[in-house]
Amino acid sequence: MVKRPLTGSKKLAVMSFRMTRRRDQFLYFSLLALLPILLFLAFYHPAIIDPYNFGWLLRGTDNGENALGLHAWLNDPGTGWSLTTTLLNAPEGVPLLFTDSNPLVSMIVAPIARLMGPDVQFVGIWIMLCLALQAVFAHALLRPYAPTLTTLWLGVAMLMLMPSLYARYVHANLQAHWLLLWALWIFVDARRARDARWWIAALCITALIHNYMLIQVAAVWGSTMLERFFTHRTIRQKAMLVGEAVATLALVAMVVGCLGINFDFVPTRSYNYYAMALDSLWNPANASYSLFLPAIPQQYGLSFEGFQYLGFGSLLLVASAPFIVWRTQPGEPIAGMHRRLLWLAPACLVITILALSNSVNWQGRTLFEIPLSWSIITALDPVRAAGRLFWVVSYIIVLAVVTIAYRLPRQRAEQFLVLVLFLQFMDLTGMMTAVRRVTADADTHRTWRRTADPRWETAIASAKDITFAPADPIRFLDVFQEVAWRAATAGKPVRVVYSSRDTRATKARLIAEDKDFVAGRLVSDRLYVLMPEAVVPVGAASRLMVLDGIRVLVPVRSIPSFDAPRGPSAVYPKILPATSAIRRP
Protein backbone atom coordinates (compact mmCIF):
# COMPACT_ATOMS: atom_id res chain seq x y z
CA MET A 1 0.00 0.00 0.00
CA VAL A 2 1.46 3.35 -1.10
CA LYS A 3 1.40 6.07 1.54
CA ARG A 4 0.13 9.42 0.36
CA PRO A 5 2.17 12.47 1.34
CA LEU A 6 0.65 14.64 4.05
CA THR A 7 -0.72 17.97 2.95
CA GLY A 8 -2.14 21.07 4.50
CA SER A 9 -3.27 21.05 8.12
CA LYS A 10 -2.30 17.39 8.68
CA LYS A 11 1.32 18.10 7.74
CA LEU A 12 1.43 21.11 10.06
CA ALA A 13 -0.07 19.05 12.90
CA VAL A 14 2.57 16.31 12.50
CA MET A 15 5.38 18.88 12.38
CA SER A 16 4.02 20.61 15.47
CA PHE A 17 3.79 17.28 17.32
CA ARG A 18 7.38 16.39 16.43
CA MET A 19 8.68 19.82 17.50
CA THR A 20 6.81 19.58 20.79
CA ARG A 21 8.14 16.08 21.37
CA ARG A 22 11.72 17.18 20.66
CA ARG A 23 11.30 20.19 22.96
CA ASP A 24 9.98 17.97 25.75
CA GLN A 25 12.84 15.51 25.27
CA PHE A 26 15.36 18.36 25.37
CA LEU A 27 13.88 19.70 28.61
CA TYR A 28 13.72 16.20 30.05
CA PHE A 29 17.36 15.38 29.45
CA SER A 30 18.46 18.91 30.33
CA LEU A 31 16.97 18.38 33.78
CA LEU A 32 18.79 15.06 34.06
CA ALA A 33 22.07 16.89 33.34
CA LEU A 34 21.27 19.97 35.42
CA LEU A 35 20.53 18.14 38.68
CA PRO A 36 24.05 16.70 39.21
CA ILE A 37 25.65 19.97 38.11
CA LEU A 38 23.67 21.96 40.69
CA LEU A 39 24.48 19.51 43.46
CA PHE A 40 28.14 19.50 42.44
CA LEU A 41 28.25 23.30 42.70
CA ALA A 42 26.43 23.17 46.04
CA PHE A 43 28.96 20.79 47.61
CA TYR A 44 32.23 21.40 45.75
CA HIS A 45 34.26 24.26 44.35
CA PRO A 46 34.25 24.12 40.52
CA ALA A 47 38.03 24.70 40.40
CA ILE A 48 38.60 21.04 41.32
CA ILE A 49 37.61 20.03 37.78
CA ASP A 50 40.72 21.64 36.24
CA PRO A 51 43.05 18.67 35.52
CA TYR A 52 46.14 20.91 35.89
CA ASN A 53 45.04 22.16 39.32
CA PHE A 54 46.41 19.40 41.57
CA GLY A 55 47.78 21.31 44.56
CA TRP A 56 44.48 21.22 46.46
CA LEU A 57 44.77 17.43 46.62
CA LEU A 58 48.21 17.31 48.27
CA ARG A 59 46.95 18.27 51.70
CA GLY A 60 47.20 14.95 53.53
CA THR A 61 43.90 13.29 52.55
CA ASP A 62 42.98 10.06 50.79
CA ASN A 63 42.16 12.10 47.68
CA GLY A 64 45.81 13.10 47.61
CA GLU A 65 46.75 9.43 47.57
CA ASN A 66 44.21 8.87 44.79
CA ALA A 67 45.83 11.53 42.61
CA LEU A 68 49.37 10.55 43.65
CA GLY A 69 48.94 6.88 42.73
CA LEU A 70 47.71 7.72 39.23
CA HIS A 71 50.43 10.37 38.86
CA ALA A 72 53.15 7.88 39.77
CA TRP A 73 51.68 5.24 37.45
CA LEU A 74 51.50 7.66 34.51
CA ASN A 75 55.11 8.74 35.03
CA ASP A 76 56.45 5.24 35.62
CA PRO A 77 58.18 4.06 32.42
CA GLY A 78 58.04 0.44 33.52
CA THR A 79 54.28 0.06 34.04
CA GLY A 80 53.31 -1.20 30.59
CA TRP A 81 49.99 -3.00 30.97
CA SER A 82 50.51 -3.49 34.70
CA LEU A 83 48.22 -1.70 37.15
CA THR A 84 51.09 -1.46 39.66
CA THR A 85 53.67 1.31 40.00
CA THR A 86 57.18 0.96 41.42
CA LEU A 87 57.71 4.72 41.77
CA LEU A 88 55.96 4.33 45.13
CA ASN A 89 57.00 1.73 47.72
CA ALA A 90 60.08 0.91 45.66
CA PRO A 91 61.32 -1.64 44.87
CA GLU A 92 58.24 -3.85 45.54
CA GLY A 93 55.81 -1.29 44.16
CA VAL A 94 52.14 -0.90 45.03
CA PRO A 95 48.91 -1.71 43.14
CA LEU A 96 46.95 1.35 42.08
CA LEU A 97 43.92 0.08 43.98
CA PHE A 98 45.82 0.19 47.28
CA THR A 99 46.78 3.84 46.80
CA ASP A 100 43.07 4.70 46.56
CA SER A 101 43.62 5.45 42.89
CA ASN A 102 41.03 4.28 40.41
CA PRO A 103 42.30 1.54 38.08
CA LEU A 104 39.30 1.95 35.77
CA VAL A 105 39.84 5.69 35.37
CA SER A 106 43.59 5.13 35.04
CA MET A 107 43.15 2.83 32.05
CA ILE A 108 40.62 5.18 30.42
CA VAL A 109 42.60 8.42 30.79
CA ALA A 110 46.12 7.00 30.27
CA PRO A 111 46.37 7.71 26.50
CA ILE A 112 45.29 11.33 26.79
CA ALA A 113 46.86 11.99 30.22
CA ARG A 114 50.37 11.16 28.95
CA LEU A 115 49.86 13.73 26.18
CA MET A 116 48.63 16.40 28.60
CA GLY A 117 51.90 16.55 30.54
CA PRO A 118 53.39 14.98 33.68
CA ASP A 119 51.23 16.80 36.28
CA VAL A 120 47.51 16.16 35.92
CA GLN A 121 44.69 15.03 38.18
CA PHE A 122 41.23 13.63 37.46
CA VAL A 123 39.74 13.48 40.97
CA GLY A 124 37.46 16.48 40.42
CA ILE A 125 36.22 15.15 37.08
CA TRP A 126 35.60 11.75 38.69
CA ILE A 127 33.47 13.31 41.45
CA MET A 128 31.41 15.15 38.82
CA LEU A 129 31.04 11.94 36.80
CA CYS A 130 29.89 10.04 39.90
CA LEU A 131 27.11 12.57 40.51
CA ALA A 132 26.07 12.40 36.85
CA LEU A 133 25.89 8.60 36.93
CA GLN A 134 24.07 8.77 40.26
CA ALA A 135 21.37 10.80 38.52
CA VAL A 136 21.25 8.43 35.52
CA PHE A 137 20.80 5.26 37.57
CA ALA A 138 18.46 6.87 40.10
CA HIS A 139 16.31 7.97 37.16
CA ALA A 140 16.43 4.51 35.56
CA LEU A 141 15.59 2.87 38.89
CA LEU A 142 12.54 5.03 39.69
CA ARG A 143 11.10 5.72 36.24
CA PRO A 144 8.93 2.57 36.00
CA TYR A 145 7.26 3.34 39.35
CA ALA A 146 6.81 7.12 39.48
CA PRO A 147 3.18 8.16 38.86
CA THR A 148 4.17 11.57 37.42
CA LEU A 149 7.26 13.30 36.07
CA THR A 150 7.31 15.53 39.14
CA THR A 151 7.39 12.59 41.54
CA LEU A 152 10.07 10.97 39.39
CA TRP A 153 12.44 13.93 39.63
CA LEU A 154 11.72 14.43 43.32
CA GLY A 155 12.60 10.79 43.94
CA VAL A 156 15.79 11.08 41.87
CA ALA A 157 16.81 14.11 43.92
CA MET A 158 16.24 12.18 47.16
CA LEU A 159 18.51 9.36 45.96
CA MET A 160 21.12 11.98 45.05
CA LEU A 161 20.97 13.79 48.39
CA MET A 162 22.27 10.88 50.44
CA PRO A 163 24.61 12.33 53.11
CA SER A 164 26.88 9.25 53.03
CA LEU A 165 27.66 10.03 49.37
CA TYR A 166 29.03 13.51 50.11
CA ALA A 167 30.69 12.49 53.38
CA ARG A 168 33.30 10.73 51.23
CA TYR A 169 34.58 14.05 49.86
CA VAL A 170 38.14 13.09 50.89
CA HIS A 171 37.90 9.59 49.41
CA ALA A 172 36.62 10.04 45.87
CA ASN A 173 36.71 6.37 44.81
CA LEU A 174 34.05 5.62 47.40
CA GLN A 175 31.74 8.24 45.92
CA ALA A 176 30.83 5.70 43.24
CA HIS A 177 27.46 5.05 44.90
CA TRP A 178 25.97 4.84 41.43
CA LEU A 179 27.35 1.29 41.36
CA LEU A 180 24.89 0.38 44.12
CA LEU A 181 22.00 1.96 42.21
CA TRP A 182 23.11 0.12 39.08
CA ALA A 183 23.04 -3.19 40.95
CA LEU A 184 19.58 -2.44 42.37
CA TRP A 185 18.35 -1.41 38.90
CA ILE A 186 19.44 -4.81 37.55
CA PHE A 187 17.92 -6.63 40.53
CA VAL A 188 14.41 -5.10 40.61
CA ASP A 189 13.57 -6.30 37.10
CA ALA A 190 13.29 -10.09 37.18
CA ARG A 191 14.01 -10.49 33.46
CA ARG A 192 17.06 -8.24 33.60
CA ALA A 193 18.31 -9.94 36.77
CA ARG A 194 18.33 -13.30 34.97
CA ASP A 195 20.72 -11.96 32.33
CA ALA A 196 24.26 -12.82 33.49
CA ARG A 197 25.76 -10.23 31.14
CA TRP A 198 24.41 -7.37 33.25
CA TRP A 199 25.92 -8.82 36.42
CA ILE A 200 29.27 -9.60 34.82
CA ALA A 201 29.53 -6.01 33.59
CA ALA A 202 28.53 -4.53 36.96
CA LEU A 203 30.80 -6.80 39.03
CA CYS A 204 33.86 -6.44 36.80
CA ILE A 205 33.58 -2.64 36.56
CA THR A 206 33.06 -2.40 40.31
CA ALA A 207 36.14 -4.57 40.91
CA LEU A 208 38.16 -1.97 38.98
CA ILE A 209 36.93 0.83 41.26
CA HIS A 210 36.92 -0.34 44.89
CA ASN A 211 36.74 -3.60 46.80
CA TYR A 212 34.20 -2.32 49.37
CA MET A 213 31.82 -1.37 46.58
CA LEU A 214 32.40 -4.81 45.05
CA ILE A 215 31.29 -6.53 48.25
CA GLN A 216 28.02 -4.58 48.26
CA VAL A 217 27.28 -5.14 44.57
CA ALA A 218 28.13 -8.81 45.05
CA ALA A 219 25.61 -8.96 47.91
CA VAL A 220 22.84 -7.81 45.55
CA TRP A 221 24.02 -10.27 42.89
CA GLY A 222 24.12 -13.05 45.49
CA SER A 223 20.51 -12.25 46.42
CA THR A 224 19.55 -12.70 42.77
CA MET A 225 21.27 -16.09 42.71
CA LEU A 226 19.47 -17.05 45.93
CA GLU A 227 16.08 -16.05 44.56
CA ARG A 228 16.64 -17.91 41.30
CA PHE A 229 17.92 -21.01 43.09
CA PHE A 230 14.81 -21.33 45.23
CA THR A 231 12.39 -20.53 42.41
CA HIS A 232 13.96 -23.00 39.96
CA ARG A 233 12.13 -26.30 40.15
CA THR A 234 14.41 -28.81 38.46
CA ILE A 235 17.84 -30.11 39.43
CA ARG A 236 19.09 -29.26 35.94
CA GLN A 237 18.09 -25.61 36.31
CA LYS A 238 19.74 -25.39 39.72
CA ALA A 239 22.94 -27.01 38.38
CA MET A 240 23.07 -24.58 35.45
CA LEU A 241 22.60 -21.68 37.87
CA VAL A 242 25.50 -22.89 40.02
CA GLY A 243 27.65 -23.14 36.90
CA GLU A 244 26.68 -19.60 35.91
CA ALA A 245 27.59 -18.31 39.37
CA VAL A 246 30.98 -20.07 39.32
CA ALA A 247 31.76 -18.70 35.85
CA THR A 248 30.81 -15.18 36.93
CA LEU A 249 32.99 -15.38 40.02
CA ALA A 250 35.86 -16.72 37.91
CA LEU A 251 35.66 -13.73 35.57
CA VAL A 252 35.62 -11.32 38.52
CA ALA A 253 38.60 -13.15 40.04
CA MET A 254 40.47 -12.70 36.77
CA VAL A 255 39.82 -8.96 36.87
CA VAL A 256 40.99 -8.79 40.49
CA GLY A 257 44.10 -10.75 39.50
CA CYS A 258 44.90 -8.18 36.81
CA LEU A 259 45.05 -5.49 39.50
CA GLY A 260 48.40 -6.86 40.64
CA ILE A 261 47.28 -7.49 44.20
CA ASN A 262 49.59 -9.51 46.40
CA PHE A 263 47.58 -11.24 49.11
CA ASP A 264 50.55 -11.69 51.47
CA PHE A 265 49.37 -8.83 53.67
CA VAL A 266 50.30 -7.93 57.20
CA PRO A 267 46.97 -8.05 59.11
CA THR A 268 46.08 -4.92 61.07
CA ARG A 269 43.56 -6.74 63.29
CA SER A 270 41.56 -3.51 63.47
CA TYR A 271 38.13 -4.91 62.58
CA ASN A 272 35.46 -3.03 64.65
CA TYR A 273 37.66 0.07 64.76
CA TYR A 274 35.78 1.53 61.76
CA ALA A 275 32.34 0.08 62.43
CA MET A 276 28.84 1.55 62.37
CA ALA A 277 26.95 2.58 65.50
CA LEU A 278 23.37 1.53 66.18
CA ASP A 279 22.17 5.14 66.12
CA SER A 280 24.09 6.15 62.98
CA LEU A 281 21.00 6.40 60.73
CA TRP A 282 19.71 9.41 62.68
CA ASN A 283 22.92 10.63 64.34
CA PRO A 284 24.85 13.12 62.12
CA ALA A 285 27.90 12.60 64.42
CA ASN A 286 29.40 15.89 63.15
CA ALA A 287 28.00 19.12 64.61
CA SER A 288 27.61 20.92 61.27
CA TYR A 289 26.16 18.04 59.27
CA SER A 290 22.49 18.49 60.23
CA LEU A 291 20.34 21.56 60.65
CA PHE A 292 17.57 19.80 62.57
CA LEU A 293 19.00 16.87 64.54
CA PRO A 294 21.64 16.95 67.29
CA ALA A 295 25.01 15.37 66.60
CA ILE A 296 26.24 13.00 69.28
CA PRO A 297 30.01 12.44 68.90
CA GLN A 298 30.91 8.89 67.98
CA GLN A 299 34.04 7.01 68.95
CA TYR A 300 37.05 7.66 66.72
CA GLY A 301 36.68 5.86 63.41
CA LEU A 302 32.90 5.45 63.65
CA SER A 303 31.99 9.05 62.83
CA PHE A 304 33.60 8.81 59.38
CA GLU A 305 33.74 5.22 58.19
CA GLY A 306 30.53 4.40 60.04
CA PHE A 307 28.73 7.58 58.95
CA GLN A 308 25.28 6.46 57.78
CA TYR A 309 23.06 9.48 58.55
CA LEU A 310 20.06 9.41 56.21
CA GLY A 311 19.09 13.07 56.46
CA PHE A 312 15.99 14.58 58.03
CA GLY A 313 13.88 14.31 54.85
CA SER A 314 14.66 10.63 54.36
CA LEU A 315 13.97 9.94 58.03
CA LEU A 316 10.58 11.63 57.65
CA LEU A 317 9.88 9.33 54.71
CA VAL A 318 10.84 6.29 56.78
CA ALA A 319 8.61 7.42 59.66
CA SER A 320 5.67 8.07 57.31
CA ALA A 321 5.98 4.80 55.37
CA PRO A 322 3.95 2.60 57.79
CA PHE A 323 1.07 5.11 57.79
CA ILE A 324 1.08 5.31 53.97
CA VAL A 325 1.12 1.52 53.68
CA TRP A 326 -1.82 1.32 56.09
CA ARG A 327 -3.92 3.95 54.28
CA THR A 328 -3.20 3.06 50.62
CA GLN A 329 -3.51 0.08 48.35
CA PRO A 330 -0.40 -1.04 46.46
CA GLY A 331 -0.57 -1.20 42.72
CA GLU A 332 1.63 -2.90 40.19
CA PRO A 333 4.46 -2.59 39.44
CA ILE A 334 5.36 -1.06 42.84
CA ALA A 335 3.99 -4.02 44.78
CA GLY A 336 5.99 -6.44 42.61
CA MET A 337 9.17 -4.45 43.15
CA HIS A 338 8.65 -4.45 46.92
CA ARG A 339 8.16 -8.21 46.87
CA ARG A 340 11.47 -8.57 45.04
CA LEU A 341 13.20 -6.35 47.60
CA LEU A 342 12.31 -8.92 50.27
CA TRP A 343 14.83 -11.29 48.66
CA LEU A 344 17.53 -8.81 49.69
CA ALA A 345 16.70 -9.33 53.37
CA PRO A 346 19.27 -12.13 53.99
CA ALA A 347 22.08 -10.12 52.38
CA CYS A 348 21.03 -6.99 54.27
CA LEU A 349 21.07 -8.92 57.55
CA VAL A 350 24.60 -10.24 56.95
CA ILE A 351 25.87 -6.82 55.85
CA THR A 352 24.30 -5.13 58.88
CA ILE A 353 25.94 -7.61 61.27
CA LEU A 354 29.31 -7.02 59.60
CA ALA A 355 28.83 -3.25 59.66
CA LEU A 356 27.97 -3.19 63.37
CA SER A 357 30.93 -5.51 64.07
CA ASN A 358 31.47 -7.37 67.31
CA SER A 359 31.71 -4.08 69.23
CA VAL A 360 28.21 -2.61 69.33
CA ASN A 361 28.11 1.17 69.87
CA TRP A 362 25.29 3.52 70.79
CA GLN A 363 25.53 7.32 71.18
CA GLY A 364 29.29 7.37 71.46
CA ARG A 365 29.76 4.49 73.88
CA THR A 366 30.20 0.74 73.59
CA LEU A 367 27.17 -1.23 74.77
CA PHE A 368 28.84 -4.62 74.60
CA GLU A 369 31.59 -6.46 72.75
CA ILE A 370 31.52 -10.05 71.56
CA PRO A 371 34.97 -11.64 71.94
CA LEU A 372 36.44 -12.97 68.69
CA SER A 373 39.54 -15.08 68.25
CA TRP A 374 42.58 -13.60 66.54
CA SER A 375 42.04 -15.94 63.61
CA ILE A 376 38.53 -14.56 63.01
CA ILE A 377 39.73 -10.96 63.47
CA THR A 378 42.46 -11.65 60.92
CA ALA A 379 40.00 -13.23 58.50
CA LEU A 380 37.80 -10.11 58.75
CA ASP A 381 40.72 -7.77 58.07
CA PRO A 382 39.75 -7.25 54.39
CA VAL A 383 36.50 -5.61 55.61
CA ARG A 384 37.91 -3.82 58.62
CA ALA A 385 36.19 -0.58 57.52
CA ALA A 386 32.95 -2.49 57.95
CA GLY A 387 30.83 0.61 58.54
CA ARG A 388 30.98 1.35 54.82
CA LEU A 389 29.16 -1.84 53.93
CA PHE A 390 25.79 -0.53 55.11
CA TRP A 391 25.53 1.97 52.24
CA VAL A 392 23.68 -0.50 50.03
CA VAL A 393 21.16 -1.13 52.83
CA SER A 394 20.61 2.63 53.16
CA TYR A 395 19.82 2.89 49.47
CA ILE A 396 17.42 -0.04 49.68
CA ILE A 397 15.63 1.69 52.58
CA VAL A 398 15.34 5.02 50.72
CA LEU A 399 14.28 3.29 47.49
CA ALA A 400 11.56 1.44 49.39
CA VAL A 401 10.18 4.50 51.19
CA VAL A 402 10.28 6.74 48.10
CA THR A 403 8.27 4.18 46.12
CA ILE A 404 5.91 3.77 49.07
CA ALA A 405 5.28 7.54 48.82
CA TYR A 406 4.40 6.93 45.15
CA ARG A 407 1.36 4.99 46.42
CA LEU A 408 -0.29 8.24 47.54
CA PRO A 409 -2.70 10.04 45.22
CA ARG A 410 -0.67 11.89 42.61
CA GLN A 411 -1.14 15.40 43.91
CA ARG A 412 -0.53 14.39 47.51
CA ALA A 413 2.55 12.39 46.50
CA GLU A 414 3.98 15.43 44.76
CA GLN A 415 3.22 17.74 47.70
CA PHE A 416 4.63 15.32 50.26
CA LEU A 417 7.84 14.68 48.28
CA VAL A 418 8.35 18.41 47.73
CA LEU A 419 8.20 18.88 51.50
CA VAL A 420 10.52 15.94 52.14
CA LEU A 421 13.07 17.11 49.55
CA PHE A 422 13.02 20.66 50.93
CA LEU A 423 13.69 19.40 54.46
CA GLN A 424 16.44 17.08 53.20
CA PHE A 425 18.17 19.90 51.35
CA MET A 426 17.89 22.37 54.22
CA ASP A 427 19.12 19.76 56.69
CA LEU A 428 22.32 19.28 54.68
CA THR A 429 23.20 22.95 54.12
CA GLY A 430 25.74 22.81 56.93
CA MET A 431 27.31 19.74 55.39
CA MET A 432 27.46 21.53 52.03
CA THR A 433 29.36 24.40 53.63
CA ALA A 434 31.80 22.05 55.38
CA VAL A 435 32.57 20.04 52.23
CA ARG A 436 32.85 23.11 50.02
CA ARG A 437 35.23 24.73 52.52
CA VAL A 438 37.63 21.81 52.08
CA THR A 439 37.64 22.00 48.29
CA ALA A 440 37.78 25.83 48.26
CA ASP A 441 41.58 25.55 48.49
CA ALA A 442 41.47 24.64 44.81
CA ASP A 443 40.47 28.24 44.04
CA THR A 444 43.91 29.46 45.14
CA HIS A 445 45.60 27.30 42.48
CA ARG A 446 48.50 27.01 44.92
CA THR A 447 50.53 23.89 44.28
CA TRP A 448 53.17 23.62 47.01
CA ARG A 449 52.22 24.53 50.55
CA ARG A 450 54.81 22.50 52.53
CA THR A 451 57.62 22.23 49.96
CA ALA A 452 57.71 25.63 48.25
CA ASP A 453 61.52 26.00 48.36
CA PRO A 454 62.88 25.54 44.79
CA ARG A 455 65.84 23.60 46.23
CA TRP A 456 63.54 20.60 46.65
CA GLU A 457 63.88 20.04 42.91
CA THR A 458 67.67 20.01 43.18
CA ALA A 459 67.63 17.59 46.11
CA ILE A 460 65.20 15.22 44.38
CA ALA A 461 66.89 15.40 40.96
CA SER A 462 70.26 14.50 42.48
CA ALA A 463 68.91 11.47 44.37
CA LYS A 464 68.71 7.91 43.15
CA ASP A 465 65.65 7.39 45.35
CA ILE A 466 63.82 9.03 48.30
CA THR A 467 62.65 7.77 51.65
CA PHE A 468 61.30 9.03 54.96
CA ALA A 469 62.92 8.28 58.30
CA PRO A 470 61.35 6.65 60.20
CA ALA A 471 59.63 4.93 57.27
CA ASP A 472 56.07 5.78 58.31
CA PRO A 473 54.95 9.00 56.58
CA ILE A 474 51.33 8.87 57.72
CA ARG A 475 51.82 11.56 60.37
CA PHE A 476 53.66 13.70 57.80
CA LEU A 477 51.22 12.93 55.01
CA ASP A 478 50.94 16.35 53.37
CA VAL A 479 54.74 16.59 53.17
CA PHE A 480 54.95 13.03 51.85
CA GLN A 481 52.41 13.73 49.12
CA GLU A 482 54.20 16.85 47.89
CA VAL A 483 57.63 15.20 47.97
CA ALA A 484 56.33 12.01 46.30
CA TRP A 485 54.54 14.04 43.61
CA ARG A 486 57.75 15.94 42.84
CA ALA A 487 59.68 12.66 42.82
CA ALA A 488 57.24 10.96 40.42
CA THR A 489 57.42 13.92 38.05
CA ALA A 490 61.21 13.52 38.05
CA GLY A 491 60.94 9.74 37.67
CA LYS A 492 62.56 9.09 41.06
CA PRO A 493 61.29 6.12 43.12
CA VAL A 494 60.05 6.67 46.67
CA ARG A 495 60.69 3.78 49.04
CA VAL A 496 57.58 4.34 51.21
CA VAL A 497 53.89 4.75 50.51
CA TYR A 498 50.64 5.39 52.34
CA SER A 499 48.84 2.22 51.30
CA SER A 500 45.68 0.53 52.47
CA ARG A 501 47.61 -2.76 52.68
CA ASP A 502 51.27 -3.61 53.36
CA THR A 503 52.86 -6.89 52.33
CA ARG A 504 55.15 -8.82 54.62
CA ALA A 505 58.09 -8.18 52.28
CA THR A 506 57.52 -4.42 52.43
CA LYS A 507 57.11 -4.46 56.19
CA ALA A 508 60.36 -6.40 56.66
CA ARG A 509 62.25 -4.07 54.32
CA LEU A 510 61.03 -0.91 56.07
CA ILE A 511 62.00 -2.29 59.48
CA ALA A 512 65.48 -3.10 58.16
CA GLU A 513 65.87 0.35 56.61
CA ASP A 514 64.83 2.03 59.87
CA LYS A 515 67.49 0.01 61.71
CA ASP A 516 70.10 0.99 59.13
CA PHE A 517 69.18 4.66 59.53
CA VAL A 518 69.46 4.58 63.32
CA ALA A 519 72.82 2.80 63.04
CA GLY A 520 74.11 5.39 60.57
CA ARG A 521 74.33 3.00 57.62
CA LEU A 522 73.07 5.53 55.10
CA VAL A 523 72.91 5.24 51.31
CA SER A 524 75.04 8.02 49.84
CA ASP A 525 72.78 8.83 46.87
CA ARG A 526 69.48 8.60 48.75
CA LEU A 527 67.44 11.63 49.88
CA TYR A 528 66.19 11.15 53.44
CA VAL A 529 63.24 13.26 54.60
CA LEU A 530 63.31 13.27 58.38
CA MET A 531 60.22 12.95 60.51
CA PRO A 532 60.03 15.41 63.45
CA GLU A 533 61.15 12.80 65.99
CA ALA A 534 64.07 11.49 63.94
CA VAL A 535 67.59 11.88 65.40
CA VAL A 536 70.30 12.68 62.86
CA PRO A 537 72.77 9.75 62.78
CA VAL A 538 76.37 10.31 63.76
CA GLY A 539 78.44 11.37 60.77
CA ALA A 540 75.49 12.60 58.70
CA ALA A 541 75.62 16.26 59.79
CA SER A 542 77.35 17.33 56.56
CA ARG A 543 74.31 16.14 54.59
CA LEU A 544 71.76 17.91 56.76
CA MET A 545 69.64 20.66 55.22
CA VAL A 546 66.49 22.43 56.35
CA LEU A 547 64.01 23.12 53.54
CA ASP A 548 60.75 24.84 54.45
CA GLY A 549 61.35 23.87 58.07
CA ILE A 550 61.75 20.20 57.15
CA ARG A 551 65.03 18.45 57.85
CA VAL A 552 66.47 16.39 55.02
CA LEU A 553 69.69 14.51 54.41
CA VAL A 554 70.62 15.33 50.83
CA PRO A 555 72.62 12.96 48.60
CA VAL A 556 76.36 13.34 49.09
CA ARG A 557 76.98 14.37 45.49
CA SER A 558 74.50 17.25 45.76
CA ILE A 559 76.08 18.90 48.83
CA PRO A 560 78.08 21.44 46.76
CA SER A 561 74.83 22.53 45.08
CA PHE A 562 73.49 24.02 48.31
CA ASP A 563 74.77 27.22 49.89
CA ALA A 564 72.53 27.19 52.98
CA PRO A 565 74.00 26.44 56.42
CA ARG A 566 74.58 22.77 57.15
CA GLY A 567 75.90 20.73 60.04
CA PRO A 568 75.04 20.63 63.73
CA SER A 569 73.58 24.16 63.72
CA ALA A 570 70.72 22.91 61.57
CA VAL A 571 69.84 20.01 63.88
CA TYR A 572 66.45 20.36 65.55
CA PRO A 573 65.94 19.36 69.17
CA LYS A 574 64.79 15.78 69.57
CA ILE A 575 61.01 15.34 69.68
CA LEU A 576 59.42 12.41 71.46
CA PRO A 577 58.03 9.88 68.98
CA ALA A 578 54.32 10.13 68.31
CA THR A 579 52.20 7.01 68.40
CA SER A 580 52.06 5.32 65.04
CA ALA A 581 48.73 5.75 63.28
CA ILE A 582 46.66 2.75 62.29
CA ARG A 583 46.71 2.22 58.55
CA ARG A 584 43.62 3.55 56.90
CA PRO A 585 41.02 1.09 55.65
Disulfide bonds with the S-S distance in Angstrom:
none
